[in-house]
Amino acid sequence: MKKLFIRRLLSLIFSIGILVFNFSPLFSKSVADSDWLMNGWKAYNAKDYVQAMKSFRKADLPENPFAEYYIGVLYASGLGVPQNYHEAMNWYLKSAEKGYPIAESKIGSLYADGLGVPQNYQQAMKWWKKAAGRGNPPDGKPRIGIVYQTGTGDPEAESKIGFSYENGLGISQDYQEALKWWKKAAAKGDTYAETNIGSLYADGHGVPQDYQEAMKWYQKALKHGFAPAQKSINDLKQKMVK
């Protein structure tokens, strides 16, 4: 009964044209295709990666970026298949061609780390900025029949752009640009960005040195579950008593 209700609900959603990323063909072939996608997601969460790969491959529609993205994740991580960054890149590219921002962000990371492709920070920045300019589901889960906000940006990509500016990777070093991008990511709850903002204030990079402001950002990151922020707090306390 529950499954029948879900099928009818999905059919209604498709009929009124509420589609992800405004891709009208997305998930429209059949409810069975969306079942394979959700089965893959459930198997992935259950750490049954072999079954997840099988399900995602069956859900691999020409217009479906989600299944392609997760296939890329499995190859990149070596989950259920031998690790293969080249294959991961191929699947991320297929997903990115359909505008999926998390795939774009992953492509940037592969370029930055030189995994499956020659290391290229300029290419990494290009893909991260693409991802940062799009809307994004907050947890990467496949969504059916939900309209995503556009222009909200992928926080992981924004955070990595900030890192690139801080360290001058593929671009001129610019602490103020780093701060700008980290604040965008931090506004979406990115704890890595919150910690790095604290470090800019602690060191006086791109901003006047301000230990109180630094502490505020470190504590925010710790409150949001980023354990390494505790060391930054401890180190800063030692500086403050000197």
C-alpha positions as CSV (number, residue, x, y, z in Angstrom):
1,M,0.0,0.0,0.0
2,K,2.8,2.4,1.0
3,K,4.7,1.6,-2.2
4,L,1.6,2.2,-4.3
5,F,1.0,5.5,-2.6
6,I,4.6,6.6,-3.4
7,R,4.2,5.5,-7.0
8,R,1.0,7.6,-7.3
9,L,2.7,10.5,-5.6
10,L,5.7,10.4,-8.0
11,S,3.4,10.1,-11.0
12,L,1.5,13.2,-9.8
13,I,4.8,15.1,-9.4
14,F,6.0,14.1,-12.8
15,S,2.6,15.1,-14.4
16,I,2.8,18.7,-13.1
17,G,6.4,19.1,-14.2
18,I,8.2,19.7,-10.9
19,L,11.7,18.6,-11.9
20,V,15.2,18.6,-10.5
21,F,17.4,21.3,-12.0
22,N,14.8,22.0,-14.6
23,F,15.8,19.0,-16.6
24,S,12.4,18.0,-18.0
25,P,13.5,14.4,-18.9
26,L,15.0,13.7,-15.5
27,F,13.5,10.6,-13.9
28,S,10.6,10.7,-16.3
29,K,11.1,7.4,-18.1
30,S,9.4,5.4,-15.4
31,V,8.9,5.1,-11.7
32,A,10.9,1.8,-11.9
33,D,14.0,3.8,-12.9
34,S,13.6,6.0,-9.8
35,D,13.2,2.8,-7.8
36,W,16.6,1.6,-8.9
37,L,18.1,4.9,-8.0
38,M,16.6,4.8,-4.5
39,N,17.5,1.2,-4.1
40,G,21.1,2.1,-4.9
41,W,21.1,4.9,-2.4
42,K,19.7,2.5,0.3
43,A,22.3,-0.1,-0.5
44,Y,25.1,2.6,-0.4
45,N,23.9,3.7,3.0
46,A,23.9,0.0,4.1
47,K,27.4,-0.3,2.8
48,D,26.4,-3.0,0.4
49,Y,28.5,-1.4,-2.3
50,V,28.3,-4.2,-4.8
51,Q,24.5,-4.0,-4.8
52,A,24.7,-0.2,-4.9
53,M,26.7,-0.4,-8.1
54,K,24.3,-2.8,-9.7
55,S,21.3,-0.6,-8.8
56,F,23.0,2.7,-9.9
57,R,23.9,1.1,-13.2
58,K,20.3,0.1,-13.8
59,A,19.2,3.6,-13.0
60,D,21.8,5.1,-15.3
61,L,19.4,7.0,-17.6
62,P,20.7,9.3,-20.3
63,E,19.4,12.3,-18.4
64,N,20.1,11.1,-14.8
65,P,23.1,12.8,-13.2
66,F,22.6,11.1,-9.8
67,A,23.3,7.5,-10.7
68,E,26.4,8.6,-12.7
69,Y,27.7,10.6,-9.8
70,Y,27.4,7.7,-7.3
71,I,29.0,5.3,-9.8
72,G,31.9,7.8,-9.9
73,V,32.0,7.8,-6.1
74,L,32.2,4.0,-5.9
75,Y,35.1,3.9,-8.4
76,A,36.9,6.8,-6.7
77,S,36.6,5.1,-3.3
78,G,37.1,1.5,-4.5
79,L,33.8,0.5,-2.9
80,G,32.3,-2.6,-4.5
81,V,34.8,-2.3,-7.4
82,P,38.6,-1.9,-7.8
83,Q,39.6,1.7,-7.2
84,N,39.9,3.5,-10.5
85,Y,40.2,7.3,-10.6
86,H,40.1,7.3,-14.4
87,E,36.7,5.6,-14.4
88,A,35.6,7.9,-11.6
89,M,36.5,10.9,-13.7
90,N,34.5,9.5,-16.6
91,W,31.4,9.1,-14.6
92,Y,31.7,12.4,-12.8
93,L,32.0,14.1,-16.2
94,K,28.9,12.4,-17.4
95,S,27.1,13.7,-14.3
96,A,28.6,17.1,-14.6
97,E,27.5,17.4,-18.2
98,K,23.9,17.4,-16.9
99,G,24.7,20.1,-14.4
100,Y,25.1,18.2,-11.2
101,P,27.3,20.4,-8.9
102,I,28.7,17.8,-6.5
103,A,30.1,15.9,-9.6
104,E,31.7,19.2,-10.8
105,S,33.2,19.7,-7.3
106,K,34.6,16.1,-7.4
107,I,36.2,16.7,-10.8
108,G,37.9,19.7,-9.4
109,S,39.3,17.7,-6.6
110,L,40.6,15.0,-8.9
111,Y,42.4,17.7,-10.9
112,A,43.8,19.3,-7.7
113,D,45.1,16.0,-6.4
114,G,46.3,14.6,-9.8
115,L,44.1,11.5,-9.5
116,G,43.2,9.9,-12.8
117,V,44.4,13.1,-14.6
118,P,47.5,15.2,-14.6
119,Q,47.5,17.6,-11.7
120,N,46.1,20.9,-12.9
121,Y,45.1,23.6,-10.4
122,Q,43.6,25.8,-13.1
123,Q,41.3,23.1,-14.2
124,A,40.5,22.4,-10.5
125,M,39.5,26.0,-10.0
126,K,37.4,26.1,-13.1
127,W,35.3,23.1,-12.0
128,W,35.0,24.3,-8.4
129,K,33.7,27.6,-9.6
130,K,31.2,25.9,-11.8
131,A,30.0,23.9,-8.8
132,A,29.9,27.1,-6.6
133,G,27.6,28.8,-9.1
134,R,24.9,26.2,-9.0
135,G,22.2,25.1,-6.6
136,N,22.9,22.0,-4.6
137,P,21.1,19.4,-2.4
138,P,22.7,19.9,1.1
139,D,23.6,16.3,1.6
140,G,24.1,15.0,-1.9
141,K,21.1,12.6,-1.6
142,P,19.1,12.0,-4.8
143,R,15.9,13.9,-4.7
144,I,12.7,13.1,-6.8
145,G,10.2,15.8,-7.6
146,I,11.9,18.6,-5.7
147,V,13.0,21.9,-7.2
148,Y,16.4,23.0,-6.1
149,Q,17.3,26.6,-5.5
150,T,19.7,27.9,-8.0
151,G,22.8,30.0,-7.3
152,T,23.2,28.8,-3.7
153,G,26.5,27.2,-4.5
154,D,28.2,24.0,-3.4
155,P,29.9,24.6,0.0
156,E,32.6,22.0,-0.6
157,A,33.6,23.7,-3.9
158,E,33.5,27.2,-2.2
159,S,35.7,26.0,0.6
160,K,38.3,24.5,-1.8
161,I,38.3,27.8,-3.8
162,G,39.1,29.5,-0.6
163,F,41.9,27.1,0.1
164,S,43.3,27.7,-3.4
165,Y,43.3,31.5,-2.9
166,E,45.0,31.1,0.6
167,N,47.8,29.0,-0.8
168,G,48.1,30.5,-4.3
169,L,47.3,27.2,-6.1
170,G,46.8,28.0,-9.8
171,I,46.1,31.6,-9.0
172,S,47.7,34.5,-7.1
173,Q,47.6,34.2,-3.4
174,D,44.8,36.4,-2.0
175,Y,43.7,36.1,1.6
176,Q,40.8,38.4,1.2
177,E,39.4,36.3,-1.7
178,A,40.0,33.2,0.5
179,L,38.0,34.8,3.3
180,K,35.2,35.7,0.9
181,W,34.8,32.2,-0.4
182,W,35.2,30.6,3.0
183,K,32.4,32.9,4.4
184,K,30.1,31.7,1.6
185,A,30.9,28.1,2.5
186,A,30.6,28.8,6.2
187,A,27.1,30.3,5.7
188,K,26.1,26.8,4.6
189,G,27.6,25.1,7.6
190,D,31.0,24.1,6.2
191,T,33.1,23.5,9.3
192,Y,36.4,23.4,7.4
193,A,35.7,26.9,6.2
194,E,34.7,28.1,9.6
195,T,38.0,26.8,11.0
196,N,40.0,28.5,8.3
197,I,38.3,31.8,8.8
198,G,39.4,31.5,12.4
199,S,42.9,31.0,11.3
200,L,42.9,34.0,9.1
201,Y,41.9,36.2,12.1
202,A,44.3,34.4,14.4
203,D,47.2,35.1,12.0
204,G,46.1,38.4,10.7
205,H,46.0,37.3,7.1
206,G,43.8,39.5,4.9
207,V,42.2,40.9,8.0
208,P,43.4,42.7,11.2
209,Q,44.6,40.2,13.7
210,D,41.7,39.5,16.1
211,Y,42.0,36.6,18.6
212,Q,38.4,37.1,19.8
213,E,37.0,36.8,16.3
214,A,39.3,33.8,15.6
215,M,38.0,32.1,18.8
216,K,34.4,32.7,17.7
217,W,35.0,30.9,14.4
218,Y,36.9,28.0,16.0
219,Q,34.1,27.5,18.6
220,K,31.5,27.6,15.9
221,A,33.3,24.9,13.9
222,L,33.7,22.8,17.1
223,K,30.0,23.3,17.9
224,H,29.1,22.0,14.4
225,G,31.1,18.8,15.0
226,F,34.5,19.6,13.6
227,A,36.8,18.0,16.2
228,P,40.1,19.3,14.8
229,A,38.9,22.8,15.8
230,Q,39.6,21.9,19.4
231,K,43.4,22.0,18.7
232,S,43.0,25.4,17.1
233,I,41.2,26.6,20.2
234,N,43.9,25.2,22.5
235,D,46.7,26.8,20.5
236,L,44.9,30.1,20.4
237,K,44.4,30.1,24.1
238,Q,48.1,29.7,24.6
239,K,48.7,32.7,22.4
240,M,46.2,34.8,24.2
241,V,47.9,34.3,27.6
242,K,51.3,35.3,26.4
